[in-house]
C-alpha cells in the first residue's frame, strides 16, 4: 500500500510517499481503508521532530482519519466490513490503510462525508473540552477566540455559540474575519492593529472577555490576558505563532484571572469519563445537524506536502484534509 513515511525528522519537502506492507490486524482491532486524513498543527511538528513527544522512526504521520472498515476479526466490537467510520490514532492516518483499536473509531452519521469525518474529532473535542470542562463557559458570557479562522479556532467559535456565549473572533485578515462571521461569530476583531484591545473593550462594554480561547501564543497572548474580565479564564491551547509567551504573574493577581491548560493528548488517560461524555455530545450534535464542522482545503494524496505547507503558513481557513484514493 501507499503511505507517507517519515524516515528521519525533516521539513515536509523531504518526506516521501512510499510502498509499505499492509498493516496486520488482530482480534479487537480494525483495519480501515482510509478515504480522508486531517492535517493539523501537531502533525507538522511531529514530522520535524519538534513535538513534545516523538514517534519512533520510521513512522507514518496523521492522527485523524475517516474511511470504511476493511477487516474486523473477532467481531471488531460490532463493526463489520463496509461500516463508515472516523477516528483518531497516535499516527498512521496518511496511508491507504490503518489498523487501530476498535474503541478508537466511531460510526459516521448518515450524510457526513469522509472529509468532514477527518476534520472533526481533534479540533471539536479540544474546543468542547476547553470551553465546557476547563473554562465552564456559561450562556451569555463573552468568549474571545484568537486565531479564529484556523481549524481549532473555528471549532471554538461554533462550540461557543452552541453553549450560548457571545463570540468575538480575532483574526488577521478580512477573509479570515468574514469566514469566522459566516460560521457564527457575533463580532470580529483585527488583532494585527495596535488598538485592537480598545476595540475589544468597546465590544464588551468595558468588561473584557470572560473566556479567552488561545491556540496562538506569542505576544498576542499577553495582550489578550491584559484585556480579560475579572475572574476571566484564559485557555492555553497551543502556540501557532511559534513562541511561548512569558506572562507577568502580577497580571493574574490584578485581574483575578486564571490560566487553564488544554492538552487533548492527556484526556484519554487522565479523564476518560469526561472524554466519553464530550464525544457523545459532539456525535449527537453532529447527527442532529446542530454542529456543521468546517472543512478547509482538500488536497490529493500526491499533494500531501501542500496540505502541510498551507497549515504551517497560517493562511488556512479551517482544517486541511488529504483525500486518499479508493
PASEBA-1860 file (N, C-alpha, C; in nm, 3 decimals):
! residues 326
1> XXXXXXXX> 0.085/-0.120/0.000/0.000/0.000/0.000/0.089/0.124/0.000 ~ 0.029/0.239/-0.036/0.099/0.367/-0.035/0.081/0.434/0.101 ~ 0.188/0.497/0.148/0.181/0.570/0.275/0.288/0.679/0.274 ~ 0.261/0.786/0.346/0.363/0.887/0.372/0.452/0.831/0.483 ~ 0.583/0.833/0.460/0.676/0.773/0.556/0.782/0.875/0.597 ~ 0.793/0.896/0.728/0.898/0.983/0.783/1.012/0.891/0.826 ~ 1.121/0.894/0.750/1.236/0.809/0.780/1.336/0.880/0.871 ~ 1.337/1.013/0.864/1.414/1.095/0.958/1.341/1.227/0.974
9> XXXXXXXX> 1.350/1.286/1.093/1.279/1.411/1.118/1.333/1.518/1.024 ~ 1.242/1.583/0.950/1.286/1.675/0.846/1.171/1.767/0.805 ~ 1.202/1.878/0.736/1.096/1.959/0.677/1.012/1.875/0.582 ~ 0.889/1.917/0.561/0.794/1.836/0.484/0.840/1.811/0.342 ~ 0.920/1.900/0.283/0.969/1.880/0.147/1.053/1.753/0.134 ~ 1.108/1.706/0.245/1.195/1.588/0.241/1.123/1.458/0.276 ~ 0.991/1.465/0.296/0.912/1.347/0.329/0.850/1.292/0.202 ~ 0.848/1.158/0.188/0.806/1.095/0.064/0.689/0.998/0.084
17> XXXXXXXX> 0.617/0.974/-0.027/0.523/0.863/-0.034/0.603/0.736/-0.063 ~ 0.572/0.627/0.009/0.644/0.501/-0.010/0.544/0.386/-0.025 ~ 0.592/0.276/-0.081/0.518/0.150/-0.079/0.562/0.073/0.046 ~ 0.466/0.041/0.133/0.497/-0.033/0.255/0.398/-0.148/0.269 ~ 0.428/-0.247/0.354/0.335/-0.360/0.370/0.202/-0.316/0.430 ~ 0.098/-0.390/0.399/-0.033/-0.368/0.459/-0.023/-0.393/0.611 ~ -0.082/-0.307/0.693/-0.072/-0.329/0.838/-0.151/-0.453/0.880 ~ -0.092/-0.536/0.966/-0.166/-0.654/1.015/-0.279/-0.611/1.108
25> XXXXXXXX> -0.373/-0.701/1.129/-0.487/-0.669/1.216/-0.516/-0.791/1.303 ~ -0.535/-0.767/1.433/-0.560/-0.875/1.530/-0.698/-0.858/1.591 ~ -0.739/-0.958/1.670/-0.868/-0.950/1.738/-0.873/-0.825/1.825 ~ -0.987/-0.756/1.821/-1.003/-0.631/1.896/-0.959/-0.509/1.818 ~ -0.901/-0.532/1.701/-0.858/-0.422/1.616/-0.946/-0.415/1.491 ~ -0.934/-0.303/1.421/-0.999/-0.284/1.292/-0.895/-0.235/1.193 ~ -0.903/-0.288/1.072/-0.824/-0.228/0.964/-0.918/-0.141/0.882 ~ -0.880/-0.017/0.866/-0.964/0.082/0.798/-0.905/0.117/0.663
33> XXXXXXXX> -0.988/0.115/0.561/-0.948/0.174/0.431/-0.971/0.323/0.444 ~ -0.862/0.399/0.444/-0.870/0.543/0.469/-0.917/0.615/0.343 ~ -1.017/0.700/0.358/-1.066/0.783/0.249/-1.021/0.928/0.262 ~ -0.997/0.972/0.384/-0.951/1.110/0.406/-0.873/1.115/0.537 ~ -0.773/1.203/0.541/-0.693/1.224/0.662/-0.680/1.373/0.688 ~ -0.698/1.413/0.813/-0.684/1.554/0.850/-0.539/1.588/0.883 ~ -0.500/1.711/0.852/-0.365/1.759/0.881/-0.376/1.876/0.977 ~ -0.320/1.858/1.098/-0.325/1.963/1.199/-0.187/2.015/1.232
41> XXXXXXXX> -0.183/2.115/1.319/-0.058/2.179/1.358/0.038/2.079/1.422 ~ -0.015/1.989/1.504/0.070/1.889/1.570/0.136/1.799/1.467 ~ 0.065/1.762/1.361/0.123/1.676/1.258/0.246/1.742/1.195 ~ 0.239/1.873/1.172/0.352/1.944/1.117/0.472/1.945/1.208 ~ 0.448/1.952/1.339/0.558/1.947/1.435/0.618/1.806/1.442 ~ 0.533/1.704/1.436/0.581/1.567/1.451/0.677/1.526/1.340 ~ 0.648/1.563/1.215/0.736/1.519/1.106/0.874/1.581/1.119 ~ 0.883/1.695/1.187/1.012/1.762/1.205/1.081/1.725/1.336
49> XXXXXXXX> 1.015/1.642/1.417/1.071/1.606/1.546/1.064/1.719/1.647 ~ 0.969/1.813/1.629/0.959/1.930/1.715/0.849/1.919/1.818 ~ 0.770/1.812/1.812/0.662/1.797/1.909/0.719/1.749/2.042 ~ 0.642/1.768/2.151/0.692/1.736/2.285/0.716/1.587/2.307 ~ 0.648/1.503/2.228/0.679/1.360/2.227/0.712/1.320/2.084 ~ 0.801/1.225/2.067/0.847/1.186/1.934/0.802/1.044/1.900 ~ 0.754/1.027/1.778/0.720/0.894/1.729/0.848/0.823/1.686 ~ 0.864/0.694/1.719/0.982/0.620/1.675/0.990/0.615/1.523
57> XXXXXXXX> 1.108/0.634/1.471/1.129/0.630/1.326/1.145/0.485/1.279 ~ 1.101/0.455/1.155/1.020/0.538/1.067/0.873/0.534/1.111 ~ 0.795/0.636/1.074/0.653/0.635/1.107/0.575/0.707/0.998 ~ 0.447/0.679/0.996/0.355/0.746/0.904/0.277/0.850/0.982 ~ 0.284/0.978/0.945/0.213/1.082/1.020/0.063/1.078/0.995 ~ -0.007/1.164/1.067/-0.152/1.174/1.054/-0.223/1.109/1.169 ~ -0.303/1.187/1.241/-0.372/1.135/1.358/-0.523/1.118/1.337 ~ -0.581/1.191/1.244/-0.726/1.185/1.221/-0.756/1.126/1.085
65> XXXXXXXX> -0.860/1.044/1.080/-0.893/0.976/0.955/-1.041/0.946/0.948 ~ -1.087/0.918/0.827/-1.222/0.867/0.804/-1.215/0.771/0.687 ~ -1.299/0.668/0.692/-1.298/0.570/0.585/-1.399/0.461/0.612 ~ -1.369/0.339/0.566/-1.460/0.226/0.587/-1.382/0.109/0.647 ~ -1.449/0.030/0.729/-1.386/-0.088/0.788/-1.354/-0.187/0.676 ~ -1.228/-0.229/0.671/-1.182/-0.326/0.572/-1.183/-0.467/0.630 ~ -1.140/-0.479/0.757/-1.135/-0.609/0.821/-1.161/-0.592/0.970 ~ -1.239/-0.684/1.029/-1.276/-0.674/1.170/-1.276/-0.813/1.232
73> XXXXXXXX> -1.156/-0.869/1.261/-1.151/-1.004/1.318/-1.207/-1.008/1.461 ~ -1.260/-1.120/1.497/-1.313/-1.135/1.633/-1.429/-1.044/1.661 ~ -1.508/-1.011/1.558/-1.628/-0.927/1.568/-1.599/-0.779/1.575 ~ -1.474/-0.738/1.606/-1.437/-0.596/1.599/-1.532/-0.504/1.671 ~ -1.574/-0.542/1.792/-1.664/-0.458/1.874/-1.793/-0.424/1.802 ~ -1.837/-0.513/1.713/-1.963/-0.492/1.644/-1.952/-0.426/1.509 ~ -1.835/-0.376/1.474/-1.815/-0.317/1.342/-1.797/-0.428/1.239 ~ -1.852/-0.409/1.122/-1.839/-0.508/1.015/-1.776/-0.439/0.894
81> XXXXXXXX> -1.711/-0.517/0.808/-1.654/-0.457/0.687/-1.758/-0.375/0.611 ~ -1.714/-0.259/0.566/-1.803/-0.168/0.494/-1.861/-0.058/0.580 ~ -1.851/-0.069/0.714/-1.903/0.035/0.802/-1.821/0.163/0.786 ~ -1.889/0.275/0.769/-1.821/0.404/0.758/-1.784/0.453/0.898 ~ -1.658/0.485/0.917/-1.611/0.525/1.050/-1.517/0.645/1.039 ~ -1.499/0.710/1.154/-1.397/0.815/1.167/-1.330/0.794/1.301 ~ -1.205/0.837/1.311/-1.136/0.813/1.436/-1.003/0.884/1.446 ~ -0.930/0.850/1.553/-0.800/0.909/1.581/-0.702/0.800/1.623
89> XXXXXXXX> -0.576/0.822/1.589/-0.468/0.734/1.630/-0.347/0.821/1.661 ~ -0.248/0.763/1.725/-0.126/0.838/1.753/-0.056/0.880/1.623 ~ -0.062/0.795/1.522/-0.003/0.823/1.391/-0.059/0.722/1.293 ~ -0.022/0.738/1.165/-0.057/0.637/1.066/-0.169/0.670/0.970 ~ -0.232/0.787/0.983/-0.352/0.816/0.902/-0.321/0.850/0.757 ~ -0.201/0.898/0.727/-0.168/0.935/0.589/-0.122/0.812/0.512 ~ -0.214/0.720/0.496/-0.186/0.592/0.430/-0.316/0.538/0.373 ~ -0.304/0.443/0.282/-0.424/0.384/0.225/-0.500/0.299/0.326
97> XXXXXXXX> -0.428/0.242/0.424/-0.491/0.162/0.529/-0.427/0.194/0.663 ~ -0.506/0.184/0.769/-0.456/0.200/0.905/-0.523/0.097/0.994 ~ -0.448/0.040/1.089/-0.504/-0.052/1.188/-0.509/0.017/1.323 ~ -0.627/0.012/1.387/-0.647/0.078/1.516/-0.730/-0.012/1.607 ~ -0.727/0.017/1.737/-0.818/-0.050/1.829/-0.961/-0.010/1.796 ~ -1.054/-0.100/1.817/-1.193/-0.072/1.781/-1.247/0.050/1.854 ~ -1.202/0.075/1.979/-1.253/0.189/2.053/-1.201/0.322/2.003 ~ -1.108/0.320/1.907/-1.053/0.444/1.852/-1.142/0.506/1.746
105> XXXXXXXX> -1.249/0.437/1.706/-1.334/0.488/1.598/-1.479/0.503/1.644 ~ -1.553/0.581/1.566/-1.698/0.595/1.583/-1.762/0.584/1.445 ~ -1.879/0.526/1.442/-1.952/0.520/1.316/-1.990/0.661/1.273 ~ -1.976/0.689/1.144/-2.011/0.821/1.093/-2.161/0.831/1.070 ~ -2.225/0.938/1.118/-2.368/0.957/1.091/-2.396/0.967/0.942 ~ -2.516/0.932/0.903/-2.557/0.944/0.764/-2.540/1.089/0.717 ~ -2.492/1.104/0.596/-2.477/1.238/0.537/-2.347/1.307/0.570 ~ -2.267/1.250/0.660/-2.137/1.309/0.694/-2.032/1.254/0.599
113> XXXXXXXX> -1.961/1.342/0.530/-1.862/1.300/0.433/-1.733/1.259/0.502 ~ -1.648/1.187/0.429/-1.518/1.147/0.483/-1.434/1.270/0.516 ~ -1.444/1.375/0.435/-1.366/1.496/0.461/-1.407/1.561/0.593 ~ -1.537/1.562/0.620/-1.585/1.614/0.749/-1.539/1.524/0.863 ~ -1.551/1.393/0.844/-1.510/1.300/0.948/-1.364/1.314/0.985 ~ -1.280/1.341/0.887/-1.136/1.355/0.912/-1.100/1.492/0.968 ~ -1.195/1.583/0.973/-1.170/1.719/1.024/-1.226/1.739/1.164 ~ -1.289/1.638/1.218/-1.382/1.660/1.328/-1.323/1.643/1.468
121> XXXXXXXX> -1.275/1.524/1.499/-1.258/1.487/1.640/-1.156/1.573/1.714 ~ -1.037/1.589/1.662/-0.933/1.661/1.737/-0.972/1.804/1.766 ~ -1.014/1.877/1.664/-1.047/2.018/1.683/-1.170/2.038/1.769 ~ -1.275/1.963/1.741/-1.401/1.987/1.811/-1.398/1.931/1.954 ~ -1.326/1.822/1.975/-1.311/1.773/2.112/-1.225/1.870/2.193 ~ -1.119/1.923/2.132/-1.036/2.022/2.201/-1.119/2.142/2.241 ~ -1.198/2.195/2.148/-1.279/2.313/2.176/-1.384/2.284/2.283 ~ -1.450/2.170/2.272/-1.556/2.136/2.368/-1.498/2.114/2.508
129> XXXXXXXX> -1.389/2.039/2.514/-1.324/2.015/2.643/-1.278/2.147/2.706 ~ -1.213/2.230/2.626/-1.162/2.357/2.677/-1.275/2.446/2.730 ~ -1.377/2.464/2.650/-1.482/2.560/2.684/-1.577/2.509/2.791 ~ -1.613/2.381/2.784/-1.715/2.332/2.878/-1.654/2.273/3.005 ~ -1.544/2.196/2.991/-1.488/2.129/3.108/-1.381/2.210/3.180 ~ -1.305/2.290/3.108/-1.200/2.368/3.171/-1.248/2.508/3.209 ~ -1.304/2.581/3.114/-1.345/2.718/3.143/-1.485/2.727/3.202 ~ -1.565/2.619/3.191/-1.704/2.622/3.237/-1.778/2.741/3.176
137> XXXXXXXX> -1.761/2.758/3.046/-1.825/2.869/2.976/-1.976/2.866/2.996 ~ -2.031/2.980/3.037/-2.175/2.988/3.065/-2.246/3.069/2.958 ~ -2.372/3.038/2.938/-2.453/3.114/2.842/-2.450/3.262/2.880 ~ -2.434/3.346/2.779/-2.432/3.489/2.800/-2.294/3.548/2.826 ~ -2.193/3.461/2.848/-2.058/3.513/2.869/-1.995/3.556/2.737 ~ -1.891/3.638/2.749/-1.819/3.687/2.632/-1.698/3.598/2.608 ~ -1.692/3.536/2.491/-1.582/3.447/2.453/-1.500/3.512/2.343 ~ -1.370/3.529/2.369/-1.276/3.578/2.268/-1.198/3.459/2.213
145> XXXXXXXX> -1.204/3.438/2.081/-1.131/3.329/2.017/-1.018/3.389/1.935 ~ -0.895/3.360/1.973/-0.778/3.403/1.895/-0.753/3.301/1.784 ~ -0.700/3.348/1.672/-0.677/3.256/1.560/-0.805/3.189/1.517 ~ -0.912/3.269/1.506/-1.047/3.213/1.494/-1.076/3.144/1.362 ~ -0.994/3.165/1.259/-1.023/3.104/1.128/-0.951/2.972/1.107 ~ -0.860/2.934/1.198/-0.793/2.805/1.186/-0.885/2.691/1.225 ~ -0.836/2.569/1.211/-0.920/2.452/1.237/-0.976/2.448/1.377 ~ -0.891/2.464/1.479/-0.940/2.458/1.616/-1.009/2.588/1.655
153> XXXXXXXX> -0.967/2.700/1.596/-1.032/2.828/1.626/-1.176/2.832/1.580 ~ -1.201/2.787/1.458/-1.339/2.791/1.407/-1.425/2.689/1.481 ~ -1.364/2.579/1.529/-1.438/2.485/1.614/-1.481/2.553/1.743 ~ -1.391/2.635/1.802/-1.425/2.706/1.925/-1.535/2.808/1.901 ~ -1.535/2.874/1.786/-1.642/2.967/1.752/-1.776/2.894/1.752 ~ -1.781/2.778/1.686/-1.907/2.705/1.674/-1.952/2.645/1.808 ~ -1.858/2.585/1.882/-1.894/2.528/2.011/-1.937/2.638/2.108 ~ -1.866/2.752/2.105/-1.903/2.864/2.191/-2.047/2.909/2.167
161> XXXXXXXX> -2.086/2.916/2.041/-2.224/2.954/2.009/-2.324/2.850/2.060 ~ -2.291/2.720/2.043/-2.380/2.615/2.092/-2.397/2.622/2.243 ~ -2.293/2.667/2.313/-2.300/2.677/2.459/-2.364/2.808/2.506 ~ -2.401/2.894/2.410/-2.477/3.014/2.445/-2.394/3.138/2.470 ~ -2.266/3.136/2.436/-2.181/3.253/2.457/-2.198/3.355/2.345 ~ -2.157/3.477/2.374/-2.138/3.577/2.268/-1.993/3.566/2.223 ~ -1.973/3.535/2.094/-1.841/3.501/2.043/-1.780/3.617/1.966 ~ -1.660/3.655/2.009/-1.581/3.758/1.941/-1.462/3.688/1.879
169> XXXXXXXX> -1.452/3.692/1.748/-1.348/3.621/1.675/-1.236/3.716/1.637 ~ -1.114/3.681/1.675/-0.997/3.762/1.641/-0.919/3.691/1.531 ~ -0.894/3.762/1.421/-0.821/3.704/1.309/-0.749/3.816/1.234 ~ -0.652/3.777/1.151/-0.557/3.874/1.098/-0.590/3.933/0.962 ~ -0.686/3.875/0.888/-0.717/3.928/0.755/-0.868/3.942/0.739 ~ -0.912/4.028/0.647/-1.056/4.040/0.622/-1.120/3.907/0.583 ~ -1.049/3.827/0.501/-1.102/3.697/0.460/-1.126/3.607/0.580 ~ -1.031/3.604/0.673/-1.046/3.520/0.792/-1.159/3.569/0.881
177> XXXXXXXX> -1.171/3.699/0.895/-1.278/3.753/0.980/-1.415/3.727/0.917 ~ -1.425/3.740/0.785/-1.551/3.706/0.717/-1.584/3.558/0.737 ~ -1.484/3.475/0.729/-1.501/3.330/0.748/-1.557/3.301/0.887 ~ -1.502/3.367/0.987/-1.550/3.347/1.125/-1.694/3.393/1.140 ~ -1.729/3.504/1.079/-1.868/3.553/1.083/-1.962/3.451/1.018 ~ -1.921/3.397/0.904/-2.004/3.301/0.833/-2.036/3.178/0.918 ~ -1.947/3.148/1.011/-1.965/3.028/1.093/-2.005/3.059/1.236 ~ -2.062/3.177/1.257/-2.129/3.202/1.383/-2.077/3.311/1.472
185> XXXXXXXX> -1.960/3.370/1.442/-1.908/3.475/1.530/-2.003/3.594/1.533 ~ -2.024/3.649/1.653/-2.112/3.765/1.669/-2.041/3.895/1.634 ~ -1.910/3.899/1.653/-1.830/4.017/1.625/-1.689/3.972/1.591 ~ -1.615/4.059/1.523/-1.479/4.023/1.484/-1.383/4.137/1.519 ~ -1.256/4.100/1.536/-1.151/4.196/1.569/-1.028/4.165/1.485 ~ -0.963/4.269/1.434/-0.835/4.255/1.366/-0.724/4.272/1.470 ~ -0.665/4.161/1.514/-0.568/4.173/1.622/-0.426/4.205/1.572 ~ -0.416/4.240/1.444/-0.288/4.294/1.396/-0.280/4.446/1.417
193> XXXXXXXX> -0.393/4.507/1.452/-0.396/4.652/1.473/-0.349/4.686/1.615 ~ -0.276/4.795/1.625/-0.219/4.834/1.755/-0.327/4.860/1.859 ~ -0.444/4.906/1.814/-0.550/4.942/1.909/-0.657/4.834/1.923 ~ -0.623/4.708/1.894/-0.726/4.605/1.893/-0.788/4.585/2.032 ~ -0.712/4.611/2.137/-0.768/4.596/2.271/-0.874/4.702/2.299 ~ -0.861/4.818/2.237/-0.965/4.921/2.250/-1.095/4.872/2.186 ~ -1.080/4.805/2.071/-1.199/4.751/2.003/-1.266/4.644/2.089 ~ -1.185/4.560/2.153/-1.241/4.457/2.241/-1.312/4.521/2.360
201> XXXXXXXX> -1.251/4.624/2.415/-1.312/4.692/2.530/-1.447/4.750/2.492 ~ -1.455/4.805/2.373/-1.583/4.863/2.327/-1.687/4.753/2.306 ~ -1.645/4.642/2.246/-1.739/4.532/2.220/-1.792/4.468/2.346 ~ -1.716/4.476/2.454/-1.757/4.412/2.581/-1.802/4.515/2.684 ~ -1.833/4.635/2.639/-1.881/4.742/2.729/-1.783/4.766/2.844 ~ -1.654/4.756/2.812/-1.551/4.786/2.910/-1.513/4.671/3.001 ~ -1.585/4.559/2.992/-1.563/4.447/3.085/-1.445/4.361/3.047 ~ -1.426/4.337/2.919/-1.327/4.241/2.873/-1.388/4.104/2.850
209> XXXXXXXX> -1.307/4.010/2.804/-1.355/3.877/2.772/-1.361/3.789/2.896 ~ -1.473/3.720/2.915/-1.485/3.626/3.027/-1.396/3.504/3.005 ~ -1.390/3.459/2.880/-1.308/3.342/2.845/-1.230/3.376/2.719 ~ -1.101/3.340/2.719/-1.015/3.357/2.602/-0.969/3.220/2.557 ~ -0.999/3.184/2.434/-0.955/3.059/2.375/-0.833/3.090/2.289 ~ -0.717/3.035/2.327/-0.591/3.082/2.271/-0.504/2.968/2.216 ~ -0.513/2.942/2.084/-0.421/2.847/2.021/-0.301/2.914/1.956 ~ -0.282/3.044/1.982/-0.185/3.124/1.907/-0.053/3.140/1.981
217> XXXXXXXX> -0.056/3.186/2.106/0.066/3.211/2.179/0.134/3.341/2.137 ~ 0.260/3.357/2.178/0.333/3.478/2.143/0.283/3.599/2.221 ~ 0.324/3.716/2.178/0.291/3.839/2.248/0.141/3.867/2.248 ~ 0.069/3.817/2.147/-0.074/3.841/2.141/-0.144/3.780/2.262 ~ -0.090/3.671/2.316/-0.149/3.607/2.433/-0.141/3.698/2.555 ~ -0.026/3.760/2.574/-0.009/3.850/2.687/-0.103/3.970/2.675 ~ -0.113/4.025/2.554/-0.203/4.139/2.533/-0.347/4.100/2.558 ~ -0.384/3.979/2.515/-0.522/3.933/2.538/-0.550/3.919/2.687
225> XXXXXXXX> -0.455/3.863/2.762/-0.478/3.847/2.906/-0.493/3.982/2.975 ~ -0.426/4.083/2.924/-0.440/4.217/2.981/-0.581/4.271/2.964 ~ -0.658/4.210/2.873/-0.795/4.254/2.849/-0.899/4.153/2.899 ~ -0.858/4.066/2.989/-0.951/3.966/3.041/-1.042/4.030/3.146 ~ -1.163/3.978/3.156/-1.258/4.027/3.257/-1.217/3.977/3.395 ~ -1.271/4.042/3.498/-1.249/3.994/3.635/-1.301/3.851/3.647 ~ -1.220/3.764/3.707/-1.246/3.620/3.717/-1.251/3.553/3.580 ~ -1.187/3.613/3.481/-1.181/3.553/3.348/-1.090/3.431/3.344
233> XXXXXXXX> -1.111/3.349/3.240/-1.033/3.226/3.223/-0.967/3.227/3.086 ~ -0.835/3.212/3.086/-0.756/3.213/2.963/-0.712/3.070/2.933 ~ -0.762/3.014/2.823/-0.736/2.876/2.786/-0.610/2.867/2.699 ~ -0.508/2.799/2.748/-0.382/2.781/2.675/-0.395/2.654/2.592 ~ -0.414/2.671/2.461/-0.442/2.558/2.372/-0.321/2.522/2.287 ~ -0.241/2.622/2.248/-0.126/2.594/2.162/-0.048/2.721/2.132 ~ 0.053/2.705/2.048/0.145/2.815/2.021/0.174/2.825/1.871 ~ 0.068/2.846/1.793/0.082/2.851/1.648/0.172/2.965/1.603
241> XXXXXXXX> 0.184/3.070/1.684/0.272/3.182/1.647/0.419/3.143/1.657 ~ 0.447/3.032/1.723/0.583/2.982/1.729/0.660/3.014/1.855 ~ 0.606/3.099/1.940/0.677/3.132/2.064/0.584/3.117/2.183 ~ 0.642/3.075/2.295/0.567/3.057/2.418/0.573/3.187/2.498 ~ 0.458/3.247/2.529/0.460/3.377/2.598/0.507/3.366/2.742 ~ 0.561/3.475/2.793/0.600/3.484/2.933/0.507/3.585/2.999 ~ 0.413/3.535/3.078/0.312/3.621/3.138/0.359/3.670/3.275 ~ 0.365/3.800/3.297/0.397/3.850/3.432/0.293/3.804/3.533
249> XXXXXXXX> 0.338/3.747/3.644/0.246/3.688/3.740/0.158/3.792/3.811 ~ 0.195/3.918/3.803/0.108/4.018/3.866/-0.024/4.035/3.790 ~ -0.026/3.995/3.662/-0.149/4.014/3.583/-0.262/3.923/3.632 ~ -0.239/3.793/3.653/-0.349/3.712/3.710/-0.395/3.765/3.846 ~ -0.301/3.816/3.924/-0.338/3.872/4.055/-0.431/3.993/4.037 ~ -0.391/4.087/3.951/-0.468/4.210/3.933/-0.603/4.184/3.866 ~ -0.608/4.082/3.779/-0.730/4.054/3.703/-0.820/3.951/3.772 ~ -0.768/3.888/3.879/-0.844/3.778/3.937/-0.866/3.668/3.837
257> XXXXXXXX> -0.772/3.657/3.742/-0.789/3.566/3.630/-0.714/3.436/3.645 ~ -0.746/3.340/3.561/-0.686/3.206/3.568/-0.635/3.164/3.431 ~ -0.517/3.100/3.431/-0.465/3.033/3.313/-0.502/2.885/3.323 ~ -0.561/2.830/3.218/-0.605/2.691/3.217/-0.543/2.618/3.098 ~ -0.466/2.514/3.125/-0.404/2.438/3.017/-0.501/2.340/2.955 ~ -0.486/2.320/2.823/-0.572/2.228/2.748/-0.481/2.137/2.664 ~ -0.470/2.011/2.703/-0.386/1.915/2.631/-0.469/1.794/2.595 ~ -0.514/1.790/2.471/-0.603/1.682/2.425/-0.539/1.545/2.442
265> XXXXXXXX> -0.407/1.537/2.426/-0.339/1.407/2.429/-0.352/1.338/2.565 ~ -0.371/1.414/2.672/-0.376/1.354/2.806/-0.517/1.319/2.853 ~ -0.618/1.367/2.783/-0.756/1.345/2.829/-0.792/1.196/2.834 ~ -0.756/1.113/2.733/-0.799/0.973/2.738/-0.751/0.898/2.860 ~ -0.632/0.929/2.910/-0.581/0.857/3.027/-0.616/0.924/3.158 ~ -0.622/1.057/3.160/-0.646/1.128/3.286/-0.795/1.151/3.313 ~ -0.874/1.169/3.208/-1.017/1.196/3.225/-1.099/1.118/3.123 ~ -1.089/0.986/3.123/-1.159/0.908/3.019/-1.310/0.923/3.023
273> XXXXXXXX> -1.368/0.937/3.141/-1.513/0.953/3.150/-1.557/1.086/3.089 ~ -1.479/1.189/3.114/-1.509/1.321/3.055/-1.498/1.312/2.903 ~ -1.394/1.247/2.855/-1.377/1.235/2.710/-1.496/1.164/2.646 ~ -1.539/1.052/2.706/-1.652/0.977/2.650/-1.778/1.062/2.649 ~ -1.802/1.136/2.756/-1.922/1.219/2.762/-1.919/1.329/2.655 ~ -1.805/1.394/2.640/-1.794/1.503/2.544/-1.806/1.452/2.400 ~ -1.743/1.339/2.372/-1.753/1.282/2.237/-1.897/1.244/2.207 ~ -1.967/1.187/2.304/-2.108/1.150/2.284/-2.191/1.274/2.252
281> XXXXXXXX> -2.165/1.385/2.323/-2.238/1.509/2.295/-2.205/1.560/2.154 ~ -2.078/1.555/2.118/-2.039/1.602/1.985/-2.104/1.518/1.875 ~ -2.104/1.386/1.893/-2.164/1.298/1.792/-2.314/1.321/1.781 ~ -2.379/1.350/1.893/-2.522/1.381/1.890/-2.546/1.511/1.814 ~ -2.469/1.614/1.845/-2.483/1.742/1.774/-2.458/1.725/1.624 ~ -2.359/1.641/1.591/-2.326/1.618/1.450/-2.442/1.547/1.380 ~ -2.495/1.441/1.443/-2.604/1.365/1.382/-2.731/1.449/1.367 ~ -2.755/1.539/1.465/-2.876/1.621/1.462/-2.861/1.745/1.374
289> XXXXXXXX> -2.741/1.769/1.321/-2.718/1.885/1.236/-2.700/2.015/1.311 ~ -2.688/2.007/1.446/-2.665/2.128/1.524/-2.521/2.178/1.508 ~ -2.433/2.087/1.472/-2.293/2.119/1.452/-2.257/2.084/1.309 ~ -2.206/2.182/1.237/-2.167/2.162/1.097/-2.017/2.188/1.085 ~ -1.935/2.083/1.103/-1.790/2.101/1.101/-1.741/2.165/0.971 ~ -1.637/2.244/0.985/-1.583/2.319/0.873/-1.465/2.244/0.813 ~ -1.475/2.213/0.686/-1.363/2.153/0.613/-1.290/2.265/0.540 ~ -1.160/2.269/0.556/-1.080/2.368/0.483/-1.052/2.320/0.342
297> XXXXXXXX> -0.932/2.339/0.295/-0.894/2.293/0.161/-0.871/2.142/0.161 ~ -0.907/2.079/0.050/-0.889/1.935/0.033/-0.782/1.911/-0.073 ~ -0.684/1.829/-0.041/-0.569/1.804/-0.128/-0.568/1.658/-0.172 ~ -0.515/1.634/-0.293/-0.493/1.498/-0.340/-0.381/1.433/-0.259 ~ -0.381/1.300/-0.253/-0.281/1.227/-0.176/-0.139/1.265/-0.221 ~ -0.120/1.274/-0.352/0.013/1.306/-0.404/0.057/1.447/-0.364 ~ -0.038/1.533/-0.327/-0.006/1.671/-0.291/-0.006/1.692/-0.140 ~ 0.020/1.586/-0.063/0.012/1.596/0.083/0.104/1.706/0.138
305> XXXXXXXX> 0.219/1.729/0.071/0.311/1.833/0.120/0.244/1.970/0.118 ~ 0.163/1.995/0.016/0.096/2.125/0.006/-0.002/2.145/0.121 ~ -0.064/2.038/0.170/-0.154/2.049/0.284/-0.077/2.092/0.409 ~ 0.040/2.033/0.430/0.124/2.073/0.543/0.168/2.219/0.529 ~ 0.208/2.258/0.410/0.257/2.394/0.389/0.147/2.497/0.411 ~ 0.027/2.467/0.365/-0.085/2.559/0.385/-0.116/2.575/0.533 ~ -0.110/2.464/0.607/-0.135/2.470/0.750/-0.024/2.547/0.822 ~ 0.101/2.521/0.785/0.213/2.584/0.853/0.223/2.733/0.822
313> XXXXXXXX> 0.172/2.774/0.705/0.176/2.915/0.668/0.075/3.000/0.742 ~ -0.015/2.934/0.814/-0.119/3.002/0.893/-0.212/3.089/0.806 ~ -0.225/3.048/0.677/-0.320/3.119/0.592/-0.443/3.033/0.564 ~ -0.455/2.924/0.640/-0.563/2.829/0.615/-0.694/2.875/0.678 ~ -0.803/2.842/0.612/-0.937/2.858/0.667/-0.990/2.720/0.698 ~ -1.007/2.688/0.826/-1.048/2.553/0.862/-0.929/2.458/0.861 ~ -0.959/2.329/0.869/-0.854/2.226/0.875/-0.822/2.172/0.738 ~ -0.694/2.145/0.712/-0.652/2.087/0.586/-0.682/1.937/0.584
321> XXXXXX> -0.727/1.887/0.470/-0.763/1.746/0.455/-0.697/1.688/0.331 ~ -0.645/1.568/0.344/-0.588/1.494/0.230/-0.685/1.382/0.195 ~ -0.725/1.378/0.068/-0.816/1.272/0.022/-0.732/1.154/-0.029 ~ -0.760/1.035/0.021/-0.688/0.914/-0.017/-0.771/0.840/-0.121 ~ -0.714/0.806/-0.237/-0.794/0.739/-0.342/-0.850/0.605/-0.295 ~ -0.970/0.574/-0.339/-1.032/0.445/-0.305/-0.968/0.333/-0.386
END
